[in-house]
């Protein structure tokens, strides 16, 4: 009797979009179709399974050496197929459904996740951990995240005010974050009021509109180099009557920390909490 090796065995799973599919019990050749998926796989200690990742998968540093399959919004189908993956892990927002469908037509299973906030990030970590036979590591990682979130919550509960924050993710035009985003959740959890709260996920503003909001704090996330950081900061510092400028509370932060729904969102939360309420974190986190 022929015995199917463990690594070749299949089982039925349901992904986070509710789709049923057959995937390897022990996937050995995984392609991560977004940078946050790459980060999750590394955080689970399963980097040895990765045979490919998207262009901007650069954290941790070792991920930069992985074979690249295009950006997560413009996937290179031929490169993915050439890597002979036994599993791809995709995200709902960003990965083109046409490419996912084509991969599945080649009998390559594509497990989709949809992390939109801290809770769903932790759900994603758990599901990916189970997929990659790293369930215990996933539980440890989630427990650590929950403990750190609780520490922030306990300190923020002591705050006597909630400053008005304008969180800028786009430079030209000026773009911020609405209510249905994980950055909004982080701002609220960090003890501030998001000036861009509303139904539009990524609203655009004129400079005059932002000035009229009188933000107490301006946080700009950018992928730009240091020279551009200074230009952005100096552009806001022209407005000396703006509360954020008057109190020197215009901060430039690395975008990758805030725009990837990965375990590092807790790092982002801690960073925001320190920036918004430094008086509550004098002993640091």
C-alpha positions in Angstrom: 0.0 0.0 0.0 1.3 3.4 -1.0 1.4 5.9 1.9 1.1 9.6 1.1 3.9 11.5 2.8 2.8 14.0 5.5 4.0 17.0 3.5 1.8 15.9 0.5 -1.3 15.3 2.5 -4.3 17.7 2.0 -7.1 18.9 4.2 -10.1 21.1 3.8 -10.0 24.6 5.4 -12.1 27.7 5.3 -10.3 31.0 4.8 -11.2 34.3 6.4 -13.4 35.2 3.5 -15.5 32.0 4.1 -14.2 30.1 1.1 -13.6 26.3 1.5 -10.5 24.9 -0.1 -8.0 22.0 0.0 -4.5 22.9 1.2 -1.4 21.0 2.2 -1.4 19.7 5.8 2.3 20.8 5.9 2.9 23.5 3.3 6.5 23.7 2.3 6.6 26.3 -0.5 4.6 29.4 0.5 4.3 32.7 -1.3 3.1 35.7 0.7 1.1 38.0 -1.5 1.5 41.1 0.7 4.1 42.6 3.0 2.0 42.1 6.2 1.6 38.4 5.4 5.4 38.1 5.1 5.8 39.8 8.5 3.2 37.4 10.0 5.0 34.3 8.7 8.4 35.6 10.0 6.8 36.4 13.4 5.5 32.9 13.6 9.0 31.6 13.1 8.1 29.9 9.7 10.4 31.8 7.3 11.8 28.6 6.0 8.5 27.9 4.3 8.6 31.2 2.3 9.8 30.9 -1.3 8.5 34.2 -2.5 7.1 37.6 -1.4 6.0 40.9 -2.8 8.3 43.8 -3.8 8.1 45.8 -0.6 8.3 42.9 1.8 11.3 44.3 3.6 10.7 43.5 7.3 12.4 41.8 8.9 15.6 42.6 6.9 16.0 39.0 5.8 12.7 39.2 3.9 14.3 41.6 1.4 16.3 38.6 0.0 13.2 36.6 -0.9 12.4 36.1 -4.6 9.9 38.9 -5.5 6.6 38.4 -7.3 5.6 42.0 -8.0 3.8 44.4 -5.8 0.7 43.2 -3.9 -1.6 45.2 -6.2 0.3 44.2 -9.4 1.2 40.5 -8.9 3.4 38.8 -11.5 1.5 35.6 -12.2 4.3 33.9 -14.1 6.8 34.5 -11.4 4.5 33.1 -8.8 3.8 29.9 -10.8 7.5 29.5 -11.5 8.2 29.3 -7.8 6.0 26.2 -7.7 4.2 27.1 -4.5 2.0 24.7 -2.7 0.2 27.5 -0.9 -0.3 31.3 -1.5 -1.6 33.6 1.3 -3.5 36.6 0.0 -5.2 39.7 1.4 -8.7 40.7 0.3 -7.9 44.4 0.0 -5.2 44.8 -2.6 -4.6 41.5 -4.3 -6.4 41.4 -7.7 -9.1 38.8 -7.7 -8.3 38.0 -11.4 -4.8 36.9 -10.4 -6.1 34.9 -7.5 -8.6 33.1 -9.8 -5.8 32.3 -12.3 -3.6 30.9 -9.6 -6.4 28.7 -8.5 -6.9 27.5 -12.1 -3.3 26.2 -11.9 -4.4 24.2 -8.8 -2.4 26.5 -6.5 -4.5 27.1 -3.3 -4.9 30.7 -2.3 -5.9 31.3 1.3 -7.2 34.8 1.8 -7.2 36.9 4.9 -8.8 40.3 5.7 -7.1 42.0 8.6 -8.8 45.4 9.2 -8.1 46.1 12.9 -6.2 44.7 15.8 -8.7 41.9 16.5 -8.7 40.7 12.9 -4.9 40.9 12.8 -4.8 38.5 15.7 -7.4 36.3 14.1 -5.2 36.3 11.0 -2.1 35.3 13.0 -4.0 32.4 14.5 -5.3 31.1 11.2 -1.9 31.4 9.5 -0.3 29.8 12.5 -2.7 26.8 12.2 -2.0 26.6 8.4 1.8 26.6 9.0 1.7 24.2 11.9 2.7 26.9 14.3 -0.4 27.1 16.5 1.5 27.4 19.8 3.7 30.2 18.5 0.6 32.0 17.2 -1.0 31.8 20.7 2.1 33.1 22.3 2.4 36.0 19.8 -1.3 36.9 20.3 -1.0 36.7 24.1 2.0 39.1 24.0 0.1 41.5 21.8 -2.9 41.5 24.1 -0.7 42.1 27.2 0.9 45.1 25.5 -2.4 46.5 24.4 -3.7 46.2 28.0 -0.7 48.1 29.3 -1.5 50.9 26.9 -5.2 50.9 27.8 -4.5 51.1 31.5 -2.2 54.1 31.1 -4.5 55.9 28.6 -7.3 55.5 31.1 -5.4 58.0 33.3 -5.4 60.7 30.6 -7.3 63.8 31.5 -7.8 65.0 27.9 -7.9 63.7 24.3 -6.0 65.9 22.0 -7.1 66.5 18.4 -4.9 64.6 16.0 -4.5 65.0 12.2 -2.9 61.9 10.8 -1.4 62.5 7.4 -0.6 59.6 5.1 -0.5 61.5 1.8 1.7 64.5 1.1 0.4 65.8 -2.3 -2.6 65.7 -2.0 -3.0 65.7 1.7 -4.7 62.4 2.7 -5.8 61.2 6.1 -7.6 58.2 7.7 -11.3 57.9 8.3 -13.2 55.8 10.9 -13.2 52.5 9.0 -9.4 52.1 9.2 -7.0 50.4 11.6 -5.1 53.7 12.0 -8.2 55.3 13.3 -8.6 52.5 15.8 -5.0 53.1 16.9 -5.5 56.9 17.3 -8.6 56.3 19.5 -6.8 53.6 21.6 -3.9 55.9 22.1 -6.1 58.5 23.7 -6.8 61.0 21.0 -9.6 62.3 18.7 -9.1 61.6 15.0 -10.0 64.8 13.2 -10.6 62.9 9.9 -13.1 60.5 11.5 -16.0 59.8 9.1 -17.4 57.4 6.5 -14.7 58.1 3.9 -11.8 55.7 4.5 -9.1 58.0 3.1 -10.4 61.5 2.8 -8.5 64.3 1.0 -8.0 67.8 2.4 -6.7 71.1 1.3 -4.1 72.9 3.5 -6.7 75.4 4.5 -9.1 72.7 5.7 -6.4 71.2 7.9 -5.5 74.6 9.3 -9.1 75.3 10.1 -9.3 72.1 12.2 -6.7 73.5 14.6 -5.0 70.1 15.3 -3.2 69.8 18.6 -0.9 67.1 17.0 0.0 66.4 13.4 1.5 63.0 12.6 2.8 62.4 9.2 3.8 58.9 7.9 6.1 58.9 5.0 8.4 56.5 3.0 10.4 59.5 1.9 14.1 60.1 2.8 15.3 62.3 5.5 15.5 65.5 3.3 11.9 65.1 2.5 11.0 64.6 6.2 12.5 68.0 6.9 10.6 69.6 4.0 7.3 68.2 5.2 7.9 69.4 8.8 9.0 72.8 7.6 6.0 73.2 5.5 3.7 72.8 8.5 6.0 75.0 10.7 5.2 78.0 8.5 1.9 78.3 10.4 3.1 79.4 13.8 -0.4 79.9 15.2 -1.4 76.3 14.6 -1.6 74.5 18.0 0.5 71.6 16.8 3.2 74.0 15.6 3.0 76.3 18.6 3.7 73.3 20.9 6.1 71.6 18.5 4.0 68.6 18.1 4.4 67.8 14.4 5.9 64.3 14.2 7.2 62.3 11.2 7.0 58.5 11.5 7.9 55.6 9.2 4.9 54.6 7.2 5.6 50.8 7.2 5.0 50.7 11.0 1.4 52.1 10.5 0.2 50.9 7.2 0.7 47.2 7.5 -1.9 45.1 9.5 0.8 42.9 11.0 2.0 42.1 14.6 3.8 45.5 14.4 0.5 47.3 14.8 1.1 47.0 18.5 4.5 48.8 18.1 2.5 51.5 16.2 0.0 51.7 19.1 2.8 52.1 21.6 4.5 54.7 19.5 1.3 56.7 19.1 0.5 56.5 22.8 4.0 57.9 23.7 3.6 60.7 21.1 0.1 61.7 22.2 0.5 61.3 25.9 4.2 61.4 26.8 3.3 62.4 30.4 1.8 58.8 30.9 4.9 57.0 29.4 7.8 58.7 31.0 9.2 55.4 32.0 8.7 54.2 28.4 7.0 51.0 27.3 
